[in-house]
Amino acid sequence: MSTHSIPIVDLSEFLAGGEKKQKFVHELGKAFEEIGFVSVRNHGVPQQLIDAYYEAVKKFFALPADVKKKYENPALAGQRGYTSFGKETAKGYDAPDLKEFWQMGQIVEGEEMPKTDYPDNMLVEEIPEFNELSVQLFKAFENSARELLRAIAIHLGIGEYYFDKHIHNGNSILRAIHYPPITHEPKSAVRAEQHEDINLITLLVGASAEGLQLLNRNNEWLNITAPEGCLVINVGDMLQRLTNNKLKSTTHRVVNPPREKWHTQRFSIPFFTHPRSEMRLDCLPGCVDEQHPLQYAPISAGEYLNERLVEIGLKK
């Protein structure tokens, strides 16, 4: 198995403006068209905040099972609070992923949003700092995602601020994932089966243990590495759909560690950048031509999200 260093870009160049900004747009666009993954340095999410959140996440998953269960509500389809081990299944697979996770959603500002799309976030009584750190990290991720989507919009020629109104009070999700130690021979070598993300873009804090792999154009699995302090960013299916496959939502998975590391646990913190439900994902006209015929039927982001939550077993 080979290890692949995905392209590295520097968000401070985009924020600097001028030629550096154009350089960033070109490098990000090229990476998303060819690979669908990129590492971003100087991403604006404070390392001190990331470290503090990791510690709070470890405390939460170390709570007794009956305490964590207090925060699990199947009616919320995994979109808020706790989802216990083995509940989520990758699209097209029967075996559940070997993980438990916590999710918080948008902190709506300045308008009323339907509770069907925006249920209340849950607060963990046992770890008060977990709640406050979750809000801080959500906002920091959202700010970085906004700048990255502005760069993508320039690359696509649709105006720098195209995505701003769509992600304002969007249905984004901060997820904390725990892959527990492996205690007996697993049925599969995979902790999280191969899948593509649903959303526009995903921002991922470097996981606490190795295991992330992507599937390249030659149908080869490559271990993903990113320099310390970088975020890993990937294109989701909504953005691939919007761009008629111009930008690639690359298949990826999380594999089990070698046997000598079975005793280790893995934590991962992705931020799934979602638009508002009413955003249209109809393919952009500039991404459709004779060489690239229309690949997708019209659909809204809300309709598409609902469809996918059913497919992965979180919604009936």
Protein Blocks (a to p, Z undefined) as FASTA:
>chain_A
ZZdddddddfklmmngpjllmmmmmmmmmmmmmnopacdehkopafklmmmmmmmmmmmm
mpcfklmmmmgcfklnopgcjddehkaccehiabdcdddddddddddehiacdfklmccd
dddfklmmlmmmmmmmmmmmmmmmmmmmmmmmmmnonojklmmmmmgopabdcddddddd
dfbdcfbfcfbdcdddfblbdcddddfbehiacddfkopacdddddehiacddddfklmm
mnnomaccdddddddddfklmmpccddddddddddfklccbdcfklgcfklccfbdcddf
klmmmmmmmmnopaZZ
